[in-house]
Amino acid sequence: MVELYNRKSTVFGLIFICGLALTMVVAIIAPRFLAFWPGIIGTVSLIAYPFVFNEKPEFPKTIFLWALAILFLAGASSLWAIDGGYVVSRTLKVALIILPGIALVAVAQSIPLATVRPYLKIMTGIAFGAALVCSIDMAGNFPFHRLTHGMAQGEEVAGATLNRSVIALLALFFTMIGISGTYKNKILQGGLFTVFGFLLFLTQSQSAQLGFILATLCYFFFPYSHKKIWMAFTAILVIGVLSAPFLAIGMFDHFAATVTKMPFLGQGAGFGGERLEIWDKIGRYALKQPFYGFGMEATRMITDFDTMQIYREGITELHPHNFAIQLWIEFGLIGALFGSSLLVFLTNKFSRLNFNQARIALPCFMILLTAISFGYGLWQSWLIGLIMVTISIALLSMRLYENNQTINKEIKHDG
């Protein structure tokens, strides 16, 4: 099928790809702005799309319904939350990140591929450059960070300053590998793996390192065509979520002393002892109200956690540092079942993708899953924005691996 596009459509494609690529620049300069960046690109693109292509983009109904379900659960928890007014306010703020982000998803899954293909190398090039700059920054006492944040040369910069940036770049890494794979350019893929390897070696984010290792193992070794493996993988995730408080209590009782002495996970590196104690005290508190929990952002409101304070001082805790524990403390068994249902839905979708598409989707999922398993919490604005832009770029890159008939099913424009 011959594809004819006017100048408007090709310019739109260029601007859209540049907007997506700039996500990686935002990630290294101002990662917190990731909360707004996907919504800005998405809203502007959604408004312009009908004028360029003479039709509306395909609406992502399934993602929209899951988003509404998440927002409903969060908002409904105001009925039983410690501070219902705060929950309503936070739910509205999260909605203002997710819903504009869905606009970006809509455009990414609808834009004719012929309008963006010539510009995809822009994204891979900026990904390479962003990872290189970030690596040099960490290796050289953060000169770029000092420059962009107006800091004096002698002013101290915390080693973990770029952890958000590293996680954001990693979340998009396998989408870039997928895009570069369409060019059959092993040198480009090898270069991306090399520079991101340096990034992982230099970062102080153990969750980023662990996520990248798991994602890379999935990329090269996961048996994507075996349905029973997918079922087993899903079962492990669901069991982990449903048993999270009990696992947390057991792990702290039996493994905390050992973990805290380990070089990668232990004190001074991965803070394994601290994490286990946090999960233990929050898990035990969640079981005081096991069916519906204590509402969104409950840990911020609780002032009487029962804790031995062996590795972590204080009886308060701002963040759960684990998505499954967070589901339990905020929404109880209802939240755990909801989260499990979402995981089942996602893994089922992944299992139906073709080989090349699944090699993009699953590694991206593993990096984000690791981030929410060890990071502060689910409701971080920058992280929600990152998830929305990762979904968008992943969908765009996976479309490159559809069969030719689907790829060439584009809308004609006669200029």
C-alpha positions as CSV (number, residue, x, y, z in Angstrom):
1,M,0.0,0.0,0.0
2,V,1.5,3.3,-1.0
3,E,1.7,5.8,1.8
4,L,1.3,9.5,1.0
5,Y,1.9,12.1,3.7
6,N,1.8,15.8,3.6
7,R,4.4,18.1,5.1
8,K,2.2,18.7,8.2
9,S,2.3,15.0,9.1
10,T,6.0,14.6,8.7
11,V,6.7,17.7,10.8
12,F,4.2,16.4,13.4
13,G,6.1,13.1,13.5
14,L,9.4,14.9,14.0
15,I,8.1,17.1,16.8
16,F,6.4,14.1,18.5
17,I,9.6,12.0,18.4
18,C,11.6,15.0,19.7
19,G,9.2,15.4,22.5
20,L,9.5,11.8,23.5
21,A,13.3,12.0,23.2
22,L,13.5,15.0,25.4
23,T,12.0,12.9,28.2
24,M,15.6,11.5,28.7
25,V,17.0,15.1,28.9
26,V,14.3,16.0,31.4
27,A,15.3,12.8,33.3
28,I,18.9,13.9,33.9
29,I,18.3,17.6,34.5
30,A,15.0,17.7,36.4
31,P,13.6,14.1,37.0
32,R,10.7,15.4,39.1
33,F,9.4,17.3,36.1
34,L,8.6,13.9,34.6
35,A,5.4,14.2,36.5
36,F,4.3,16.8,34.0
37,W,6.3,16.2,30.8
38,P,4.2,13.2,29.4
39,G,1.0,15.1,30.0
40,I,2.3,18.2,28.2
41,I,3.4,16.2,25.2
42,G,0.3,14.1,25.2
43,T,-2.2,17.0,25.5
44,V,-0.5,19.1,22.8
45,S,-0.2,16.1,20.5
46,L,-3.8,15.0,21.1
47,I,-5.1,18.5,20.3
48,A,-3.0,18.7,17.1
49,Y,-3.6,15.2,15.9
50,P,-7.0,15.6,14.2
51,F,-5.9,18.7,12.3
52,V,-2.8,16.8,10.9
53,F,-4.3,13.4,10.1
54,N,-8.0,14.3,9.7
55,E,-9.1,11.8,12.3
56,K,-8.9,11.3,16.1
57,P,-6.3,8.9,17.5
58,E,-7.4,5.6,18.8
59,F,-8.6,5.9,22.4
60,P,-6.8,3.4,24.7
61,K,-10.0,2.2,26.4
62,T,-8.4,-0.6,28.5
63,I,-5.7,1.6,29.9
64,F,-8.2,4.3,30.6
65,L,-10.5,1.9,32.5
66,W,-7.6,0.6,34.6
67,A,-6.6,4.2,35.3
68,L,-10.2,5.0,36.4
69,A,-10.2,1.9,38.6
70,I,-6.9,2.9,40.3
71,L,-8.3,6.4,40.9
72,F,-11.6,5.1,42.2
73,L,-9.8,2.8,44.7
74,A,-7.6,5.6,45.8
75,G,-10.4,8.1,46.2
76,A,-12.8,5.7,47.8
77,S,-10.2,5.0,50.5
78,S,-10.9,8.5,51.8
79,L,-14.0,6.9,53.4
80,W,-11.8,4.9,55.8
81,A,-8.5,6.8,55.7
82,I,-6.9,8.5,58.7
83,D,-7.1,11.8,56.8
84,G,-9.9,11.7,54.2
85,G,-9.4,15.2,52.9
86,Y,-5.7,14.6,52.2
87,V,-6.6,11.4,50.3
88,V,-9.1,13.3,48.1
89,S,-6.5,16.0,47.4
90,R,-3.8,13.4,46.5
91,T,-6.2,11.4,44.3
92,L,-7.0,14.6,42.3
93,K,-3.3,15.3,41.9
94,V,-2.6,11.8,40.7
95,A,-5.5,12.1,38.2
96,L,-3.9,15.2,36.8
97,I,-0.8,13.1,35.9
98,I,-2.4,9.9,34.7
99,L,-5.2,11.3,32.6
100,P,-3.1,13.6,30.4
101,G,-0.6,10.8,30.2
102,I,-3.3,8.7,28.6
103,A,-3.4,11.3,25.8
104,L,0.2,10.5,25.1
105,V,-0.5,6.8,25.0
106,A,-3.4,7.4,22.5
107,V,-1.1,9.3,20.1
108,A,1.8,6.8,20.4
109,Q,-0.4,3.9,19.6
110,S,-2.1,5.7,16.7
111,I,0.4,7.8,14.8
112,P,1.2,6.5,11.4
113,L,4.6,4.8,11.6
114,A,5.8,6.2,8.3
115,T,5.7,9.7,9.8
116,V,8.0,8.8,12.7
117,R,10.3,6.1,11.2
118,P,12.8,8.6,9.8
119,Y,13.3,10.2,13.2
120,L,13.5,7.3,15.5
121,K,17.3,7.4,15.6
122,I,17.0,10.7,17.3
123,M,15.6,8.9,20.4
124,T,18.3,6.2,20.4
125,G,21.0,8.9,20.0
126,I,19.6,11.0,22.8
127,A,19.3,7.9,25.0
128,F,23.0,7.1,24.4
129,G,24.0,10.7,25.1
130,A,21.9,11.0,28.2
131,A,23.4,7.8,29.7
132,L,26.9,9.0,28.8
133,V,26.4,12.4,30.4
134,C,24.9,10.8,33.5
135,S,27.8,8.3,33.7
136,I,30.4,11.1,33.3
137,D,28.5,13.2,35.9
138,M,28.7,10.4,38.5
139,A,32.3,9.5,37.7
140,G,33.5,13.2,37.8
141,N,31.9,14.5,41.0
142,F,28.7,15.8,39.3
143,P,30.0,18.7,37.1
144,F,26.9,18.7,34.9
145,H,24.5,18.5,37.9
146,R,26.3,21.5,39.5
147,L,26.1,23.4,36.2
148,T,22.4,22.9,35.7
149,H,21.5,23.5,39.3
150,G,23.7,26.5,40.0
151,M,25.8,24.8,42.6
152,A,29.4,25.8,43.6
153,Q,32.2,23.5,42.8
154,G,33.0,22.8,46.4
155,E,29.3,22.3,47.4
156,E,28.6,18.7,48.4
157,V,26.4,16.6,46.2
158,A,24.9,13.4,47.6
159,G,25.9,10.2,45.8
160,A,22.3,9.2,45.3
161,T,21.4,12.5,43.7
162,L,21.0,10.9,40.2
163,N,19.1,7.8,41.3
164,R,15.8,9.0,39.8
165,S,17.6,9.9,36.6
166,V,19.2,6.4,36.4
167,I,15.9,4.6,36.9
168,A,14.1,6.8,34.4
169,L,16.8,6.1,31.7
170,L,16.7,2.4,32.5
171,A,12.9,2.2,32.2
172,L,13.3,3.4,28.6
173,F,16.4,1.4,27.7
174,F,14.8,-1.7,26.3
175,T,12.4,0.5,24.2
176,M,15.6,2.0,22.6
177,I,17.0,-1.5,22.1
178,G,13.8,-2.5,20.4
179,I,13.9,0.6,18.1
180,S,17.6,0.1,17.3
181,G,16.8,-3.6,16.5
182,T,14.7,-2.5,13.5
183,Y,17.8,-1.0,11.9
184,K,19.7,-4.4,12.3
185,N,22.5,-2.4,13.8
186,K,24.4,-4.5,16.3
187,I,26.9,-1.7,16.8
188,L,24.2,0.6,18.0
189,Q,22.7,-2.0,20.3
190,G,26.1,-2.9,21.6
191,G,26.9,0.8,22.2
192,L,23.7,1.2,24.2
193,F,24.4,-1.8,26.3
194,T,27.9,-0.6,26.9
195,V,27.1,3.0,28.0
196,F,24.2,1.8,30.1
197,G,26.5,-0.8,31.7
198,F,28.8,2.0,32.8
199,L,25.8,3.9,34.1
200,L,24.8,0.9,36.2
201,F,28.3,0.4,37.5
202,L,28.6,3.9,38.7
203,T,25.1,4.4,40.2
204,Q,24.4,4.0,43.9
205,S,20.9,2.8,43.2
206,Q,20.8,-0.9,44.0
207,S,17.2,-1.2,42.8
208,A,18.3,0.1,39.4
209,Q,21.1,-2.4,39.3
210,L,18.9,-5.3,40.3
211,G,16.2,-4.2,37.9
212,F,18.6,-4.0,35.0
213,I,20.0,-7.4,35.8
214,L,16.6,-9.0,36.0
215,A,15.4,-7.2,32.8
216,T,18.5,-8.3,30.9
217,L,18.1,-11.9,31.9
218,C,14.5,-11.7,30.7
219,Y,15.6,-10.1,27.5
220,F,18.0,-12.9,26.6
221,F,16.7,-16.0,28.4
222,F,13.0,-15.8,29.1
223,P,11.1,-18.5,27.2
224,Y,8.5,-16.2,25.7
225,S,6.7,-18.9,23.7
226,H,6.0,-21.2,26.7
227,K,2.6,-20.5,28.2
228,K,3.3,-22.6,31.3
229,I,6.3,-20.4,32.1
230,W,4.1,-17.3,31.8
231,M,1.6,-18.9,34.1
232,A,4.3,-19.8,36.7
233,F,5.7,-16.3,36.5
234,T,2.3,-14.8,37.0
235,A,1.6,-17.1,40.0
236,I,4.9,-16.1,41.7
237,L,3.9,-12.4,41.4
238,V,0.4,-13.0,42.6
239,I,1.5,-15.1,45.6
240,G,4.1,-12.5,46.5
241,V,1.4,-9.7,46.5
242,L,-1.2,-11.7,48.4
243,S,1.3,-12.9,51.1
244,A,3.3,-9.7,51.3
245,P,2.7,-8.8,55.0
246,F,3.4,-12.4,56.1
247,L,6.5,-12.6,53.9
248,A,7.8,-9.3,55.3
249,I,7.4,-10.5,58.9
250,G,9.1,-13.8,58.2
251,M,11.9,-12.3,56.2
252,F,12.7,-9.8,59.0
253,D,12.6,-12.4,61.7
254,H,14.9,-14.9,59.9
255,F,17.0,-13.0,57.4
256,A,17.6,-9.4,58.5
257,A,20.7,-10.1,60.5
258,T,22.2,-12.0,57.5
259,V,21.1,-9.6,54.8
260,T,22.5,-6.5,56.6
261,K,26.0,-8.1,56.5
262,M,25.9,-8.8,52.7
263,P,28.0,-6.4,50.6
264,F,25.4,-5.7,47.9
265,L,22.2,-5.8,50.0
266,G,23.6,-4.9,53.4
267,Q,24.1,-1.7,55.4
268,G,26.0,1.0,53.6
269,A,25.0,-0.3,50.2
270,G,21.5,-1.7,49.7
271,F,20.3,-1.0,53.3
272,G,18.7,-4.4,53.3
273,G,18.3,-4.5,57.1
274,E,16.5,-1.2,57.0
275,R,14.2,-2.3,54.2
276,L,13.2,-5.5,56.0
277,E,12.5,-3.6,59.2
278,I,10.3,-1.1,57.3
279,W,8.4,-3.9,55.6
280,D,8.0,-5.8,58.9
281,K,6.5,-2.9,60.9
282,I,4.2,-1.8,58.1
283,G,3.2,-5.4,57.3
284,R,2.3,-6.0,60.9
285,Y,0.3,-2.8,61.1
286,A,-1.5,-3.6,57.9
287,L,-2.8,-6.8,59.5
288,K,-4.6,-4.7,62.2
289,Q,-7.1,-3.7,59.5
290,P,-6.6,-6.4,56.9
291,F,-9.7,-6.1,54.7
292,Y,-9.5,-2.5,53.6
293,G,-6.4,-1.0,55.1
294,F,-5.9,2.6,56.3
295,G,-6.3,4.6,53.1
296,M,-4.1,6.1,50.4
297,E,-0.7,7.4,51.8
298,A,-1.5,5.8,55.1
299,T,2.1,5.5,56.3
300,R,2.4,9.3,56.3
301,M,-0.4,9.5,58.9
302,I,0.5,6.6,61.2
303,T,2.6,7.7,64.2
304,D,2.7,4.6,66.3
305,F,4.4,1.8,64.3
306,D,5.5,-1.0,66.5
307,T,9.2,-1.5,65.7
308,M,12.3,-2.8,67.5
309,Q,14.4,0.0,65.7
310,I,17.3,-2.3,65.2
311,Y,18.3,-1.0,61.8
312,R,15.8,1.9,61.4
313,E,15.2,4.4,64.1
314,G,11.8,6.0,64.7
315,I,8.2,4.9,65.0
316,T,7.0,6.8,61.9
317,E,7.6,6.0,58.2
318,L,6.8,8.2,55.3
319,H,7.0,5.6,52.6
320,P,6.4,1.8,52.5
321,H,9.3,1.1,50.1
322,N,7.4,-1.8,48.5
323,F,4.3,-1.7,46.3
324,A,2.8,-4.9,47.7
325,I,3.2,-3.8,51.3
326,Q,1.8,-0.4,50.2
327,L,-1.3,-2.1,48.8
328,W,-1.9,-3.9,52.0
329,I,-1.4,-0.9,54.4
330,E,-3.5,1.4,52.2
331,F,-6.3,-0.9,50.8
332,G,-5.9,-4.2,52.6
333,L,-7.0,-7.4,51.0
334,I,-9.0,-5.4,48.5
335,G,-5.9,-3.6,47.3
336,A,-3.9,-6.9,47.2
337,L,-6.6,-8.5,45.0
338,F,-6.8,-5.4,42.8
339,G,-3.0,-5.3,42.4
340,S,-2.9,-9.1,41.6
341,S,-5.6,-8.7,39.0
342,L,-3.6,-5.9,37.3
343,L,-0.5,-8.2,37.3
344,V,-2.5,-11.1,35.8
345,F,-3.9,-8.8,33.1
346,L,-0.4,-7.4,32.2
347,T,1.4,-10.8,32.1
348,N,-1.5,-12.2,30.0
349,K,-1.1,-9.4,27.6
350,F,2.7,-9.9,27.4
351,S,2.3,-13.6,26.8
352,R,0.2,-12.8,23.7
353,L,2.8,-10.6,22.1
354,N,5.1,-11.8,19.4
355,F,8.7,-12.6,20.4
356,N,10.2,-9.2,19.5
357,Q,7.4,-7.2,21.1
358,A,7.5,-9.3,24.3
359,R,11.3,-8.6,24.6
360,I,10.4,-5.0,24.9
361,A,7.4,-5.2,27.2
362,L,8.7,-7.7,29.8
363,P,12.1,-6.1,30.4
364,C,10.5,-2.6,30.8
365,F,8.0,-4.2,33.2
366,M,10.7,-5.8,35.2
367,I,12.6,-2.5,35.6
368,L,9.5,-0.6,36.7
369,L,8.4,-3.5,39.0
370,T,11.8,-3.5,40.7
371,A,11.6,0.3,41.1
372,I,8.2,0.1,42.9
373,S,9.4,-3.0,44.9
374,F,12.3,-1.0,46.5
375,G,11.6,2.6,45.9
376,Y,9.7,5.1,48.1
377,G,6.1,4.4,47.0
378,L,3.5,4.1,44.2
379,W,2.2,7.6,44.4
380,Q,5.5,9.5,43.5
381,S,4.5,12.0,40.8
382,W,7.6,11.6,38.8
383,L,7.3,7.8,38.8
384,I,3.7,7.9,37.6
385,G,4.7,10.2,34.8
386,L,7.6,7.9,34.0
387,I,5.3,4.9,33.8
388,M,3.0,6.8,31.4
389,V,5.8,7.8,29.1
390,T,7.4,4.3,29.2
391,I,4.0,2.7,28.2
392,S,3.8,5.2,25.3
393,I,7.3,4.6,23.9
394,A,7.0,0.9,24.5
395,L,3.8,0.7,22.5
396,L,5.3,2.8,19.7
397,S,8.4,0.6,19.6
398,M,6.4,-2.6,19.7
399,R,4.3,-1.4,16.7
400,L,7.5,-1.6,14.7
401,Y,7.4,-5.3,15.1
402,E,3.9,-5.9,13.9
403,N,3.4,-7.8,10.7
404,N,3.9,-5.8,7.5
405,Q,0.2,-5.7,6.7
406,T,-0.6,-4.0,10.0
407,I,2.4,-1.6,9.8
408,N,1.4,-0.5,6.3
409,K,-2.3,0.0,7.3
410,E,-1.8,3.8,7.4
411,I,-4.1,6.6,6.5
412,K,-3.4,8.2,3.1
413,H,-2.9,11.9,2.8
414,D,-2.6,13.5,-0.6
415,G,-0.9,16.7,0.6
